[in-house]
């Protein structure tokens, strides 16, 4: 969410920031759309990261 809102964090990133254009709900909707293209491996990795961040 932060990368969509604030732009890419790397110096050579072409990802622009959208915080001044999209509402927080719209940023979430963009990420939800992107995730529809994820395969099993990406979904499993994201689930693992989420578990680690929540302390499980």
N, CA, C and O atoms as a Tripos MOL2 file, in Angstrom:
@<TRIPOS>MOLECULE
protein
  224   223    56     0     0
PROTEIN
NO_CHARGES

@<TRIPOS>ATOM
      1 N           0.8210   -1.1940    0.0000 N.3       1 UNK1
      2 CA          0.0000    0.0000    0.0000 C.3       1 UNK1
      3 C           0.8630    1.2550    0.0000 C.2       1 UNK1
      4 O           0.5570    2.2320   -0.6840 O.2       1 UNK1
      5 N           1.9340    1.2180    0.7680 N.am      2 UNK2
      6 CA          2.7960    2.3910    0.8750 C.3       2 UNK2
      7 C           3.4650    2.7270   -0.4570 C.2       2 UNK2
      8 O           3.6130    3.9020   -0.7940 O.2       2 UNK2
      9 N           3.8650    1.7160   -1.2080 N.am      3 UNK3
     10 CA          4.5080    1.9760   -2.4940 C.3       3 UNK3
     11 C           3.5200    2.6090   -3.4640 C.2       3 UNK3
     12 O           3.8910    3.5050   -4.2220 O.2       3 UNK3
     13 N           2.2730    2.1600   -3.4530 N.am      4 UNK4
     14 CA          1.2660    2.7680   -4.3200 C.3       4 UNK4
     15 C           1.0200    4.2120   -3.8970 C.2       4 UNK4
     16 O           0.9400    5.1030   -4.7420 O.2       4 UNK4
     17 N           0.9000    4.4420   -2.6050 N.am      5 UNK5
     18 CA          0.6020    5.7830   -2.1070 C.3       5 UNK5
     19 C           1.7830    6.7360   -2.2550 C.2       5 UNK5
     20 O           1.6130    7.8770   -2.6840 O.2       5 UNK5
     21 N           2.9930    6.2640   -1.8960 N.am      6 UNK6
     22 CA          4.1550    7.1600   -1.8370 C.3       6 UNK6
     23 C           5.1210    7.0100   -3.0040 C.2       6 UNK6
     24 O           6.0570    7.7980   -3.1420 O.2       6 UNK6
     25 N           4.9000    6.0090   -3.8380 N.am      7 UNK7
     26 CA          5.7970    5.7790   -4.9630 C.3       7 UNK7
     27 C           6.8760    4.7790   -4.6100 C.2       7 UNK7
     28 O           7.0160    4.3650   -3.4590 O.2       7 UNK7
     29 N           7.6370    4.3990   -5.6250 N.am      8 UNK8
     30 CA          8.7050    3.4220   -5.4310 C.3       8 UNK8
     31 C           9.7850    3.9610   -4.5200 C.2       8 UNK8
     32 O          10.1210    5.1430   -4.5840 O.2       8 UNK8
     33 N          10.3260    3.1130   -3.6810 N.am      9 UNK9
     34 CA         11.3280    3.5460   -2.7270 C.3       9 UNK9
     35 C          12.7480    3.5090   -3.2500 C.2       9 UNK9
     36 O          13.6520    4.0660   -2.6270 O.2       9 UNK9
     37 N          12.9580    2.8660   -4.3780 N.am     10 UNK10
     38 CA         14.3030    2.7600   -4.9320 C.3      10 UNK10
     39 C          14.6360    3.9990   -5.7600 C.2      10 UNK10
     40 O          13.7480    4.5900   -6.3740 O.2      10 UNK10
     41 N          15.9090    4.3970   -5.7810 N.am     11 UNK11
     42 CA         16.3010    5.6080   -6.5080 C.3      11 UNK11
     43 C          15.9120    5.6130   -7.9840 C.2      11 UNK11
     44 O          15.5330    6.6600   -8.5110 O.2      11 UNK11
     45 N          15.9950    4.4870   -8.6530 N.am     12 UNK12
     46 CA         15.6930    4.4300  -10.0890 C.3      12 UNK12
     47 C          14.2860    3.9290  -10.3830 C.2      12 UNK12
     48 O          13.9960    3.5390  -11.5150 O.2      12 UNK12
     49 N          13.4120    3.9330   -9.3900 N.am     13 UNK13
     50 CA         12.0580    3.4270   -9.5740 C.3      13 UNK13
     51 C          11.2250    4.4040  -10.3980 C.2      13 UNK13
     52 O          11.2730    5.6170  -10.1890 O.2      13 UNK13
     53 N          10.4710    3.8580  -11.3240 N.am     14 UNK14
     54 CA          9.5800    4.6790  -12.1390 C.3      14 UNK14
     55 C           8.1770    4.7490  -11.5420 C.2      14 UNK14
     56 O           7.2940    5.3930  -12.1090 O.2      14 UNK14
     57 N           7.9660    4.0900  -10.3990 N.am     15 UNK15
     58 CA          6.6430    4.0650   -9.7680 C.3      15 UNK15
     59 C           6.3290    5.4330   -9.1700 C.2      15 UNK15
     60 O           6.9950    5.8620   -8.2280 O.2      15 UNK15
     61 N           5.3170    6.1250   -9.7120 N.am     16 UNK16
     62 CA          4.9500    7.4280   -9.1450 C.3      16 UNK16
     63 C           4.1200    7.2660   -7.8780 C.2      16 UNK16
     64 O           3.6120    6.1820   -7.5910 O.2      16 UNK16
     65 N           3.9900    8.3400   -7.1340 N.am     17 UNK17
     66 CA          3.1460    8.3540   -5.9390 C.3      17 UNK17
     67 C           1.7140    8.6970   -6.3450 C.2      17 UNK17
     68 O           1.4950    9.4970   -7.2550 O.2      17 UNK17
     69 N           0.7460    8.0920   -5.6690 N.am     18 UNK18
     70 CA         -0.6570    8.3380   -5.9710 C.3      18 UNK18
     71 C          -1.4390    8.8570   -4.7720 C.2      18 UNK18
     72 O          -2.6620    8.9780   -4.8450 O.2      18 UNK18
     73 N          -0.7600    9.1670   -3.6690 N.am     19 UNK19
     74 CA         -1.4550    9.6080   -2.4560 C.3      19 UNK19
     75 C          -2.2530   10.8870   -2.6860 C.2      19 UNK19
     76 O          -3.2930   11.0850   -2.0570 O.2      19 UNK19
     77 N          -1.7830   11.7520   -3.5740 N.am     20 UNK20
     78 CA         -2.4990   12.9940   -3.8510 C.3      20 UNK20
     79 C          -3.5970   12.8190   -4.8880 C.2      20 UNK20
     80 O          -4.3650   13.7440   -5.1490 O.2      20 UNK20
     81 N          -3.6710   11.6230   -5.4820 N.am     21 UNK21
     82 CA         -4.6420   11.3590   -6.5440 C.3      21 UNK21
     83 C          -5.7280   10.3970   -6.0780 C.2      21 UNK21
     84 O          -6.9080   10.5960   -6.3690 O.2      21 UNK21
     85 N          -5.3280    9.3480   -5.3520 N.am     22 UNK22
     86 CA         -6.2570    8.3040   -4.9170 C.3      22 UNK22
     87 C          -6.5500    8.4210   -3.4270 C.2      22 UNK22
     88 O          -5.6900    8.8200   -2.6420 O.2      22 UNK22
     89 N          -7.7610    8.0720   -3.0530 N.am     23 UNK23
     90 CA         -8.1080    7.9910   -1.6380 C.3      23 UNK23
     91 C          -7.4970    6.7070   -1.0730 C.2      23 UNK23
     92 O          -7.1210    5.8210   -1.8400 O.2      23 UNK23
     93 N          -7.3930    6.5920    0.2460 N.am     24 UNK24
     94 CA         -6.8910    5.3310    0.8190 C.3      24 UNK24
     95 C          -7.6950    4.1120    0.3540 C.2      24 UNK24
     96 O          -7.1180    3.0560    0.0960 O.2      24 UNK24
     97 N          -9.0100    4.2480    0.2450 N.am     25 UNK25
     98 CA         -9.8340    3.1290   -0.2280 C.3      25 UNK25
     99 C          -9.5100    2.7700   -1.6790 C.2      25 UNK25
    100 O          -9.5260    1.5950   -2.0430 O.2      25 UNK25
    101 N          -9.2190    3.7610   -2.4970 N.am     26 UNK26
    102 CA         -8.8610    3.4980   -3.8870 C.3      26 UNK26
    103 C          -7.4970    2.8210   -3.9880 C.2      26 UNK26
    104 O          -7.2960    1.9730   -4.8570 O.2      26 UNK26
    105 N          -6.5640    3.1790   -3.1180 N.am     27 UNK27
    106 CA         -5.2580    2.5180   -3.0900 C.3      27 UNK27
    107 C          -5.4400    1.0410   -2.7540 C.2      27 UNK27
    108 O          -4.8150    0.1810   -3.3750 O.2      27 UNK27
    109 N          -6.2840    0.7450   -1.7830 N.am     28 UNK28
    110 CA         -6.5790   -0.6500   -1.4210 C.3      28 UNK28
    111 C          -7.2040   -1.3720   -2.6090 C.2      28 UNK28
    112 O          -6.8690   -2.5260   -2.8790 O.2      28 UNK28
    113 N          -8.1080   -0.7060   -3.3190 N.am     29 UNK29
    114 CA         -8.7520   -1.3170   -4.4810 C.3      29 UNK29
    115 C          -7.7320   -1.6310   -5.5760 C.2      29 UNK29
    116 O          -7.8290   -2.6730   -6.2240 O.2      29 UNK29
    117 N          -6.7610   -0.7510   -5.7900 N.am     30 UNK30
    118 CA         -5.7060   -1.0070   -6.7770 C.3      30 UNK30
    119 C          -4.9210   -2.2540   -6.3840 C.2      30 UNK30
    120 O          -4.6660   -3.1170   -7.2230 O.2      30 UNK30
    121 N          -4.5400   -2.3510   -5.1190 N.am     31 UNK31
    122 CA         -3.7910   -3.5240   -4.6710 C.3      31 UNK31
    123 C          -4.6320   -4.7930   -4.7970 C.2      31 UNK31
    124 O          -4.1250   -5.8330   -5.2140 O.2      31 UNK31
    125 N          -5.8980   -4.7130   -4.4440 N.am     32 UNK32
    126 CA         -6.7800   -5.8780   -4.5970 C.3      32 UNK32
    127 C          -6.8330   -6.3250   -6.0580 C.2      32 UNK32
    128 O          -6.8310   -7.5230   -6.3430 O.2      32 UNK32
    129 N          -6.8800   -5.3700   -6.9760 N.am     33 UNK33
    130 CA         -6.8940   -5.6970   -8.4030 C.3      33 UNK33
    131 C          -5.5860   -6.3700   -8.8150 C.2      33 UNK33
    132 O          -5.6010   -7.3930   -9.5000 O.2      33 UNK33
    133 N          -4.4690   -5.8040   -8.4040 N.am     34 UNK34
    134 CA         -3.1630   -6.3770   -8.7460 C.3      34 UNK34
    135 C          -3.0670   -7.8110   -8.2350 C.2      34 UNK34
    136 O          -2.5430   -8.6850   -8.9250 O.2      34 UNK34
    137 N          -3.5710   -8.0510   -7.0310 N.am     35 UNK35
    138 CA         -3.4870   -9.3850   -6.4310 C.3      35 UNK35
    139 C          -4.3110  -10.4260   -7.1780 C.2      35 UNK35
    140 O          -4.0830  -11.6220   -6.9950 O.2      35 UNK35
    141 N          -5.2670  -10.0080   -8.0170 N.am     36 UNK36
    142 CA         -6.0350  -10.9840   -8.7970 C.3      36 UNK36
    143 C          -5.1580  -11.6890   -9.8260 C.2      36 UNK36
    144 O          -5.5290  -12.7470  -10.3330 O.2      36 UNK36
    145 N          -4.0030  -11.1140  -10.1380 N.am     37 UNK37
    146 CA         -3.0870  -11.7080  -11.1060 C.3      37 UNK37
    147 C          -2.0190  -12.5780  -10.4530 C.2      37 UNK37
    148 O          -1.2210  -13.2030  -11.1520 O.2      37 UNK37
    149 N          -1.9950  -12.6270   -9.1310 N.am     38 UNK38
    150 CA         -0.9990  -13.4150   -8.4190 C.3      38 UNK38
    151 C          -1.2980  -14.8960   -8.5580 C.2      38 UNK38
    152 O          -2.4540  -15.3160   -8.5370 O.2      38 UNK38
    153 N          -0.2550  -15.6690   -8.6970 N.am     39 UNK39
    154 CA         -0.3780  -17.1170   -8.7000 C.3      39 UNK39
    155 C          -0.2770  -17.6680   -7.2820 C.2      39 UNK39
    156 O          -0.1900  -16.9140   -6.3120 O.2      39 UNK39
    157 N          -0.2890  -18.9750   -7.1800 N.am     40 UNK40
    158 CA         -0.2310  -19.6410   -5.8790 C.3      40 UNK40
    159 C           1.0150  -19.2490   -5.1010 C.2      40 UNK40
    160 O           0.9410  -18.9850   -3.9020 O.2      40 UNK40
    161 N           2.1530  -19.2100   -5.7710 N.am     41 UNK41
    162 CA          3.4150  -18.9120   -5.1000 C.3      41 UNK41
    163 C           3.3970  -17.5050   -4.4820 C.2      41 UNK41
    164 O           3.8520  -17.3230   -3.3520 O.2      41 UNK41
    165 N           2.8850  -16.5320   -5.1990 N.am     42 UNK42
    166 CA          2.8200  -15.1680   -4.6770 C.3      42 UNK42
    167 C           1.8690  -15.0720   -3.4890 C.2      42 UNK42
    168 O           2.1610  -14.3980   -2.5010 O.2      42 UNK42
    169 N           0.7270  -15.7530   -3.5930 N.am     43 UNK43
    170 CA         -0.2440  -15.7250   -2.4830 C.3      43 UNK43
    171 C           0.3330  -16.3790   -1.2340 C.2      43 UNK43
    172 O           0.1420  -15.8800   -0.1250 O.2      43 UNK43
    173 N           1.0440  -17.5060   -1.4100 N.am     44 UNK44
    174 CA          1.6590  -18.1820   -0.2670 C.3      44 UNK44
    175 C           2.7410  -17.3100    0.3730 C.2      44 UNK44
    176 O           2.8460  -17.2440    1.5970 O.2      44 UNK44
    177 N           3.5370  -16.6490   -0.4520 N.am     45 UNK45
    178 CA          4.5740  -15.7640    0.0790 C.3      45 UNK45
    179 C           3.9430  -14.6170    0.8620 C.2      45 UNK45
    180 O           4.4030  -14.2920    1.9570 O.2      45 UNK45
    181 N           2.9010  -14.0030    0.3190 N.am     46 UNK46
    182 CA          2.2420  -12.9000    1.0220 C.3      46 UNK46
    183 C           1.6350  -13.3750    2.3360 C.2      46 UNK46
    184 O           1.6910  -12.6560    3.3330 O.2      46 UNK46
    185 N           1.0620  -14.5630    2.3560 N.am     47 UNK47
    186 CA          0.5110  -15.1050    3.5980 C.3      47 UNK47
    187 C           1.6130  -15.3030    4.6350 C.2      47 UNK47
    188 O           1.4090  -15.0370    5.8200 O.2      47 UNK47
    189 N           2.7720  -15.7650    4.1960 N.am     48 UNK48
    190 CA          3.9100  -15.9510    5.1020 C.3      48 UNK48
    191 C           4.3720  -14.6100    5.6690 C.2      48 UNK48
    192 O           4.6190  -14.5030    6.8710 O.2      48 UNK48
    193 N           4.4900  -13.6020    4.8350 N.am     49 UNK49
    194 CA          4.9060  -12.2720    5.2930 C.3      49 UNK49
    195 C           3.8950  -11.7130    6.2840 C.2      49 UNK49
    196 O           4.2740  -11.1380    7.3040 O.2      49 UNK49
    197 N           2.6210  -11.8790    5.9910 N.am     50 UNK50
    198 CA          1.5670  -11.3840    6.8820 C.3      50 UNK50
    199 C           1.6490  -12.0670    8.2380 C.2      50 UNK50
    200 O           1.5180  -11.4130    9.2730 O.2      50 UNK50
    201 N           1.8670  -13.3940    8.2390 N.am     51 UNK51
    202 CA          1.9990  -14.1220    9.5080 C.3      51 UNK51
    203 C           3.2010  -13.6190   10.3010 C.2      51 UNK51
    204 O           3.1050  -13.4160   11.5110 O.2      51 UNK51
    205 N           4.3200  -13.4200    9.6330 N.am     52 UNK52
    206 CA          5.5280  -12.9430   10.3150 C.3      52 UNK52
    207 C           5.3150  -11.5560   10.9110 C.2      52 UNK52
    208 O           5.7540  -11.2880   12.0290 O.2      52 UNK52
    209 N           4.6600  -10.6950   10.1910 N.am     53 UNK53
    210 CA          4.4330   -9.3300   10.6820 C.3      53 UNK53
    211 C           3.4470   -9.2860   11.8370 C.2      53 UNK53
    212 O           3.4960   -8.3830   12.6720 O.2      53 UNK53
    213 N           2.5490  -10.2700   11.8810 N.am     54 UNK54
    214 CA          1.5730  -10.2900   12.9740 C.3      54 UNK54
    215 C           2.0930  -11.0630   14.1830 C.2      54 UNK54
    216 O           1.4120  -11.1440   15.2050 O.2      54 UNK54
    217 N           3.2970  -11.6330   14.0740 N.am     55 UNK55
    218 CA          3.9070  -12.3230   15.2000 C.3      55 UNK55
    219 C           3.4950  -13.7610   15.3650 C.2      55 UNK55
    220 O           3.7480  -14.3450   16.4180 O.2      55 UNK55
    221 N           2.8730  -14.3570   14.3760 N.am     56 UNK56
    222 CA          2.4580  -15.7670   14.4730 C.3      56 UNK56
    223 C           3.6280  -16.6880   14.2680 C.2      56 UNK56
    224 O           3.4690  -17.9080   14.3150 O.2      56 UNK56
@<TRIPOS>BOND
     1     1     2 1
     2     2     3 1
     3     3     4 2
     4     3     5 am
     5     5     6 1
     6     6     7 1
     7     7     8 2
     8     7     9 am
     9     9    10 1
    10    10    11 1
    11    11    12 2
    12    11    13 am
    13    13    14 1
    14    14    15 1
    15    15    16 2
    16    15    17 am
    17    17    18 1
    18    18    19 1
    19    19    20 2
    20    19    21 am
    21    21    22 1
    22    22    23 1
    23    23    24 2
    24    23    25 am
    25    25    26 1
    26    26    27 1
    27    27    28 2
    28    27    29 am
    29    29    30 1
    30    30    31 1
    31    31    32 2
    32    31    33 am
    33    33    34 1
    34    34    35 1
    35    35    36 2
    36    35    37 am
    37    37    38 1
    38    38    39 1
    39    39    40 2
    40    39    41 am
    41    41    42 1
    42    42    43 1
    43    43    44 2
    44    43    45 am
    45    45    46 1
    46    46    47 1
    47    47    48 2
    48    47    49 am
    49    49    50 1
    50    50    51 1
    51    51    52 2
    52    51    53 am
    53    53    54 1
    54    54    55 1
    55    55    56 2
    56    55    57 am
    57    57    58 1
    58    58    59 1
    59    59    60 2
    60    59    61 am
    61    61    62 1
    62    62    63 1
    63    63    64 2
    64    63    65 am
    65    65    66 1
    66    66    67 1
    67    67    68 2
    68    67    69 am
    69    69    70 1
    70    70    71 1
    71    71    72 2
    72    71    73 am
    73    73    74 1
    74    74    75 1
    75    75    76 2
    76    75    77 am
    77    77    78 1
    78    78    79 1
    79    79    80 2
    80    79    81 am
    81    81    82 1
    82    82    83 1
    83    83    84 2
    84    83    85 am
    85    85    86 1
    86    86    87 1
    87    87    88 2
    88    87    89 am
    89    89    90 1
    90    90    91 1
    91    91    92 2
    92    91    93 am
    93    93    94 1
    94    94    95 1
    95    95    96 2
    96    95    97 am
    97    97    98 1
    98    98    99 1
    99    99   100 2
   100    99   101 am
   101   101   102 1
   102   102   103 1
   103   103   104 2
   104   103   105 am
   105   105   106 1
   106   106   107 1
   107   107   108 2
   108   107   109 am
   109   109   110 1
   110   110   111 1
   111   111   112 2
   112   111   113 am
   113   113   114 1
   114   114   115 1
   115   115   116 2
   116   115   117 am
   117   117   118 1
   118   118   119 1
   119   119   120 2
   120   119   121 am
   121   121   122 1
   122   122   123 1
   123   123   124 2
   124   123   125 am
   125   125   126 1
   126   126   127 1
   127   127   128 2
   128   127   129 am
   129   129   130 1
   130   130   131 1
   131   131   132 2
   132   131   133 am
   133   133   134 1
   134   134   135 1
   135   135   136 2
   136   135   137 am
   137   137   138 1
   138   138   139 1
   139   139   140 2
   140   139   141 am
   141   141   142 1
   142   142   143 1
   143   143   144 2
   144   143   145 am
   145   145   146 1
   146   146   147 1
   147   147   148 2
   148   147   149 am
   149   149   150 1
   150   150   151 1
   151   151   152 2
   152   151   153 am
   153   153   154 1
   154   154   155 1
   155   155   156 2
   156   155   157 am
   157   157   158 1
   158   158   159 1
   159   159   160 2
   160   159   161 am
   161   161   162 1
   162   162   163 1
   163   163   164 2
   164   163   165 am
   165   165   166 1
   166   166   167 1
   167   167   168 2
   168   167   169 am
   169   169   170 1
   170   170   171 1
   171   171   172 2
   172   171   173 am
   173   173   174 1
   174   174   175 1
   175   175   176 2
   176   175   177 am
   177   177   178 1
   178   178   179 1
   179   179   180 2
   180   179   181 am
   181   181   182 1
   182   182   183 1
   183   183   184 2
   184   183   185 am
   185   185   186 1
   186   186   187 1
   187   187   188 2
   188   187   189 am
   189   189   190 1
   190   190   191 1
   191   191   192 2
   192   191   193 am
   193   193   194 1
   194   194   195 1
   195   195   196 2
   196   195   197 am
   197   197   198 1
   198   198   199 1
   199   199   200 2
   200   199   201 am
   201   201   202 1
   202   202   203 1
   203   203   204 2
   204   203   205 am
   205   205   206 1
   206   206   207 1
   207   207   208 2
   208   207   209 am
   209   209   210 1
   210   210   211 1
   211   211   212 2
   212   211   213 am
   213   213   214 1
   214   214   215 1
   215   215   216 2
   216   215   217 am
   217   217   218 1
   218   218   219 1
   219   219   220 2
   220   219   221 am
   221   221   222 1
   222   222   223 1
   223   223   224 2
@<TRIPOS>SUBSTRUCTURE
     1 UNK1         2 RESIDUE 1 A UNK
     2 UNK2         6 RESIDUE 1 A UNK
     3 UNK3        10 RESIDUE 1 A UNK
     4 UNK4        14 RESIDUE 1 A UNK
     5 UNK5        18 RESIDUE 1 A UNK
     6 UNK6        22 RESIDUE 1 A UNK
     7 UNK7        26 RESIDUE 1 A UNK
     8 UNK8        30 RESIDUE 1 A UNK
     9 UNK9        34 RESIDUE 1 A UNK
    10 UNK10       38 RESIDUE 1 A UNK
    11 UNK11       42 RESIDUE 1 A UNK
    12 UNK12       46 RESIDUE 1 A UNK
    13 UNK13       50 RESIDUE 1 A UNK
    14 UNK14       54 RESIDUE 1 A UNK
    15 UNK15       58 RESIDUE 1 A UNK
    16 UNK16       62 RESIDUE 1 A UNK
    17 UNK17       66 RESIDUE 1 A UNK
    18 UNK18       70 RESIDUE 1 A UNK
    19 UNK19       74 RESIDUE 1 A UNK
    20 UNK20       78 RESIDUE 1 A UNK
    21 UNK21       82 RESIDUE 1 A UNK
    22 UNK22       86 RESIDUE 1 A UNK
    23 UNK23       90 RESIDUE 1 A UNK
    24 UNK24       94 RESIDUE 1 A UNK
    25 UNK25       98 RESIDUE 1 A UNK
    26 UNK26      102 RESIDUE 1 A UNK
    27 UNK27      106 RESIDUE 1 A UNK
    28 UNK28      110 RESIDUE 1 A UNK
    29 UNK29      114 RESIDUE 1 A UNK
    30 UNK30      118 RESIDUE 1 A UNK
    31 UNK31      122 RESIDUE 1 A UNK
    32 UNK32      126 RESIDUE 1 A UNK
    33 UNK33      130 RESIDUE 1 A UNK
    34 UNK34      134 RESIDUE 1 A UNK
    35 UNK35      138 RESIDUE 1 A UNK
    36 UNK36      142 RESIDUE 1 A UNK
    37 UNK37      146 RESIDUE 1 A UNK
    38 UNK38      150 RESIDUE 1 A UNK
    39 UNK39      154 RESIDUE 1 A UNK
    40 UNK40      158 RESIDUE 1 A UNK
    41 UNK41      162 RESIDUE 1 A UNK
    42 UNK42      166 RESIDUE 1 A UNK
    43 UNK43      170 RESIDUE 1 A UNK
    44 UNK44      174 RESIDUE 1 A UNK
    45 UNK45      178 RESIDUE 1 A UNK
    46 UNK46      182 RESIDUE 1 A UNK
    47 UNK47      186 RESIDUE 1 A UNK
    48 UNK48      190 RESIDUE 1 A UNK
    49 UNK49      194 RESIDUE 1 A UNK
    50 UNK50      198 RESIDUE 1 A UNK
    51 UNK51      202 RESIDUE 1 A UNK
    52 UNK52      206 RESIDUE 1 A UNK
    53 UNK53      210 RESIDUE 1 A UNK
    54 UNK54      214 RESIDUE 1 A UNK
    55 UNK55      218 RESIDUE 1 A UNK
    56 UNK56      222 RESIDUE 1 A UNK
